[in-house]
Amino acid sequence: MNGPSILFVTDAGPQVGGGHVMRSLTLAKALAERGAATAFLEAPGVGAILDAFAPDMPRLNAVAAAGYDAMVFDHYGMAAEAQRALAQGRPALVIDDLADRPLYADLVVDAGPQRAAADYDGLIPAGAQLLLGPTYAPVRPEFAVLRDRTLGQRSGDVRRILVSLGLTDLDGITGRVLDRIRPRIGDIALDIVMGSGAPSRAGLERLARRDPRLTIHVDTPDMAAITAAADIAVGAGGSSAWERCTLALPSLMLVLADNQRPAAMALAEAGAALILDAAAPEFDREFDRAFLQLLNNGLVRARLAAKSAELCDGLGAARVAKAFLDILAERLQLRRNLDNSP
């Protein structure tokens, strides 16, 4: 018997970034490995990320959504009314980080380190299940594969730095950060990760031709290996933070959007990352101070590595997939019982 068909509804764009699509692709893969058929609702911005990272993933319009057994929503701009209209009574999973609006869901996943069930009181239907905390963060499986190896290597001098500030490189933040970093690192190597449409891309590619320390990675499929090779990182808030935690990578995290702030602050309070708001009035000065602390203080790096590794093991996608498929199986059995009742 074929497994259930599941449609993903996600958001992406210059202001939103690509994190919703990337973590949904991770969950889609985990579901497919367990027999489900997955597809994405076509939407502005989503298609470009699918083209780069999952070109074979089916895309559908809203009319075709009616043929699917269940829905996954990863879209901060959608609340219960819009979700209900698309789901039309089918089981739904919502990936959320905000707990700031009513949701139509049978299962809600929120990876926030300090998220509590009470945060969703009055926002979800009675009986909806909650999967809370970084143990449920959808992280690509290749990160967990490299975890044991990297846990033992987070010591010693800094030889390689990862800069990964989102596929969309909001307001050219990558170039701005590189201007602060390059004069301060001697001959340390820099891996720069960005999307094909990143505003900083052209300028940094020209710079890389003159500066042998820089390697530019555009729409890379090798993010786990690049992260594992780094000794420290400057990274965006959002879902990529859990990738860095999985590999115990000491990081300075930049908050690039308001919706990243709660999880970022929770990471800071847990001692798992240094945090800086990219919109801070004194950003340049504060960035220099935090970056140099990360670069030069081995005790700080060791503490960040240990605390971040405690938070997330990279196996969340499999846990979420199992939980949602169990819900779908229960629904199917209930339907069969009703169909067979006198």
C-alpha positions in Angstrom: 0.0 0.0 0.0 1.3 3.4 -0.9 2.1 5.9 1.9 0.3 9.2 2.4 0.7 12.2 0.2 1.8 15.4 2.0 1.8 18.9 0.6 4.2 21.6 2.0 3.2 25.2 2.1 6.2 27.4 2.7 7.4 31.0 2.4 10.6 32.5 0.9 11.9 35.8 -0.5 14.4 38.6 0.0 13.0 39.6 3.4 12.0 36.2 4.5 15.0 34.2 3.4 15.2 30.6 2.5 15.1 28.9 5.9 11.5 27.8 5.7 12.0 26.0 2.5 15.3 24.4 3.6 14.0 23.0 6.8 10.8 21.8 5.1 12.9 20.0 2.5 14.7 18.3 5.4 11.4 17.1 6.8 10.1 16.2 3.4 13.1 13.9 2.9 12.5 12.3 6.3 8.9 11.6 5.4 9.8 10.2 2.0 12.2 7.8 3.6 9.3 6.5 5.6 7.0 6.0 2.5 5.3 9.3 2.1 4.9 11.2 -1.2 5.8 14.9 -0.9 5.3 18.0 -2.9 5.5 21.8 -2.4 2.9 24.5 -3.2 4.2 26.8 -5.9 4.8 30.3 -4.5 7.0 33.3 -5.2 10.5 32.7 -4.0 10.0 29.1 -3.2 10.6 27.8 -6.7 14.1 29.3 -7.0 15.2 27.5 -3.8 13.7 24.2 -5.0 15.5 24.6 -8.3 18.8 25.0 -6.5 18.4 22.3 -3.8 15.6 19.9 -4.9 14.9 20.3 -8.6 13.0 17.0 -8.7 10.6 18.0 -6.0 7.0 18.2 -7.4 5.4 21.7 -7.3 1.6 22.2 -7.4 -0.8 25.1 -7.5 -3.6 25.5 -4.9 -6.2 23.8 -7.0 -4.1 20.6 -7.1 -3.7 20.7 -3.3 -7.1 19.0 -2.9 -5.6 15.7 -4.0 -3.2 15.4 -1.0 -3.8 13.5 2.3 -2.1 16.0 4.7 -0.5 19.4 4.9 2.7 20.9 6.3 2.7 24.7 6.9 6.0 26.6 7.4 4.9 30.1 6.8 4.8 32.9 9.4 2.3 34.9 7.3 -0.4 32.2 7.6 -2.7 31.8 10.6 -5.5 29.4 11.3 -8.1 30.7 8.9 -5.8 30.5 5.8 -4.4 27.1 7.0 -7.9 25.7 7.5 -9.0 26.9 4.0 -6.1 25.0 2.4 -6.3 21.9 4.5 -10.0 21.4 4.2 -10.2 19.1 7.1 -7.1 17.1 6.4 -4.4 16.6 9.1 -1.9 19.4 9.3 1.5 20.0 10.8 2.8 23.5 11.5 6.4 24.4 11.9 6.6 27.5 14.0 8.9 29.6 16.1 6.7 32.4 17.2 3.6 31.3 19.2 2.0 34.6 18.2 -1.1 33.6 16.3 -3.9 31.0 16.1 -2.9 27.9 14.2 -4.8 25.1 12.5 -2.8 22.1 13.4 -2.9 18.5 14.6 0.9 18.8 15.4 3.0 21.9 16.1 6.8 21.8 16.0 8.6 24.7 17.7 12.4 24.2 18.2 12.8 27.2 20.5 15.1 26.3 23.4 12.9 27.8 26.0 9.5 27.2 24.4 6.8 25.9 26.8 3.4 24.3 26.1 1.7 27.2 27.9 3.0 29.5 25.1 0.4 27.9 22.8 -2.5 28.1 25.1 -5.5 29.3 23.2 -3.6 29.3 19.9 -4.1 25.6 18.8 -7.1 23.3 18.6 -7.9 21.1 21.6 -6.0 17.8 21.3 -3.3 19.1 19.0 0.2 17.7 19.9 3.2 19.9 20.6 6.8 18.9 19.8 8.9 21.6 21.6 12.6 22.3 21.8 15.8 21.8 19.7 15.5 18.0 19.9 12.8 18.4 17.2 14.7 20.9 15.0 14.6 19.6 11.4 18.3 19.4 10.6 19.6 17.7 7.4 20.8 14.2 8.2 24.3 14.7 6.9 25.0 17.0 9.9 24.2 14.2 12.4 26.5 11.9 10.4 29.5 14.2 11.0 28.6 15.0 14.6 30.7 12.5 16.5 33.8 13.5 14.5 33.4 17.2 15.1 32.6 17.0 18.8 36.2 16.0 19.4 37.9 18.6 17.3 36.5 21.9 18.7 39.8 23.0 20.3 43.0 24.6 19.3 43.7 27.5 17.1 41.3 29.0 14.6 42.3 28.0 11.0 39.0 28.3 9.2 36.0 30.6 9.6 32.5 30.0 8.2 30.4 33.1 7.2 26.8 32.0 6.4 24.2 34.8 6.7 21.3 33.3 4.7 20.7 32.5 1.1 19.2 35.9 0.4 22.0 37.9 2.1 19.5 40.5 3.4 20.6 44.0 2.6 24.1 42.8 1.6 24.9 41.8 5.2 27.6 39.3 4.1 29.7 41.9 2.3 29.3 44.2 5.3 30.5 41.6 7.7 33.4 40.6 5.5 34.6 44.2 5.5 34.9 43.9 9.3 36.5 40.4 9.4 39.2 40.5 6.7 41.6 43.0 8.3 41.5 41.1 11.6 42.3 37.5 10.7 45.8 37.3 9.2 46.0 34.2 6.9 43.0 32.4 8.3 40.8 30.9 5.6 37.2 32.1 5.0 34.3 30.0 3.6 31.5 32.3 2.5 28.1 30.7 1.8 25.3 32.5 0.0 22.5 32.0 -2.5 22.8 32.7 -6.3 20.8 35.9 -6.0 22.7 37.3 -3.0 23.4 41.1 -3.3 27.0 40.6 -2.0 27.8 37.8 -4.4 29.3 39.7 -7.4 31.5 41.9 -5.2 32.7 39.0 -3.1 33.5 36.9 -6.1 35.7 39.7 -7.5 37.3 40.0 -4.1 38.0 36.3 -3.9 40.0 36.5 -7.1 42.4 38.9 -5.3 42.2 37.4 -1.8 43.2 33.7 -1.7 41.8 33.4 1.8 38.2 33.5 0.5 36.2 30.6 -0.9 32.7 31.5 -2.2 30.1 28.7 -2.0 26.9 29.5 -4.0 23.8 27.3 -3.4 26.1 24.6 -2.0 25.0 21.1 -1.4 28.0 20.5 0.9 26.9 22.7 3.9 27.5 19.9 6.4 31.1 19.4 5.3 31.8 23.1 5.2 30.4 23.6 8.7 32.4 20.6 10.0 35.6 22.0 8.6 35.2 25.4 10.3 36.6 26.4 13.7 34.2 29.3 14.3 31.3 30.8 12.4 29.4 34.1 11.9 25.9 32.9 11.0 22.3 34.0 10.7 19.6 33.2 13.2 16.9 30.8 12.2 17.1 27.1 11.2 20.8 27.1 10.3 21.6 27.8 14.0 20.6 24.2 14.7 23.0 22.9 12.1 25.9 24.7 13.8 24.7 23.4 17.2 24.7 19.9 15.9 28.3 20.2 15.0 29.3 22.1 18.1 30.5 25.1 16.1 31.3 28.1 18.2 29.3 31.0 16.6 28.5 34.6 16.6 24.9 34.7 15.5 23.4 37.8 13.8 19.7 38.5 14.2 18.6 39.6 10.8 14.8 39.6 11.3 12.4 40.1 14.2 11.2 36.6 14.1 14.7 35.3 14.7 15.1 37.2 18.0 13.3 35.0 20.5 15.2 31.8 19.6 18.5 33.8 19.4 18.0 35.2 22.8 17.2 31.8 24.2 20.5 30.5 22.7 22.4 33.3 24.2 20.8 32.7 27.6 21.8 29.0 27.3 25.4 30.0 26.6 25.3 28.4 23.2 26.1 31.4 21.0 27.2 35.0 21.0 24.3 37.1 19.7 24.2 40.5 18.0 21.4 42.4 16.3 22.3 43.4 12.8 20.1 46.5 13.2 22.0 47.7 16.3 23.0 51.4 16.1 26.6 50.6 17.0 26.7 47.3 15.0 30.2 47.8 13.6 31.8 48.4 17.0 29.8 45.7 18.7 30.6 43.2 15.9 34.3 43.9 16.2 34.2 43.3 20.0 32.2 40.0 19.8 34.1 38.6 16.8 37.5 39.2 18.3 36.3 37.6 21.5 35.3 34.5 19.5 38.5 34.5 17.5 41.0 35.0 20.3 39.5 33.4 23.4 39.8 29.6 23.4 37.8 29.3 26.7 34.9 31.1 25.2 35.0 28.9 22.1 35.1 25.7 24.2 32.1 26.9 26.3 30.1 27.7 23.2 30.9 24.4 21.6 29.9 22.4 24.6 26.6 24.3 25.3 25.5 24.3 21.6 26.2 20.5 21.3 24.0 19.9 24.3 21.0 21.6 22.7 20.7 19.7 19.4 21.8 16.3 18.1 20.5 16.8 14.5 18.0 14.0 14.6 14.9 16.1 14.9 13.5 15.6 11.4 13.2 11.8 12.0 11.4 12.4 15.2 8.9 14.8 13.7 8.3 12.6 10.6 7.5 9.6 12.9 5.1 11.7 15.0 3.2 13.1 12.0 3.0 9.7 10.3 1.6 8.2 13.5 -1.1 10.8 13.5 -2.0 10.1 9.9 -2.1 6.4 10.6 -4.5 7.0 13.5 -6.7 9.1 11.3 -6.7 6.4 8.6 -7.6 3.7 11.1 -10.4 5.9 12.5 -11.8 6.4 9.0 -11.7 2.7 8.3 -13.5 2.0 11.6 -16.2 4.5 10.7 -16.6 3.0 7.2 -17.0 -0.5 8.6 -19.4 0.4 11.3 -23.0 -0.8 11.0 
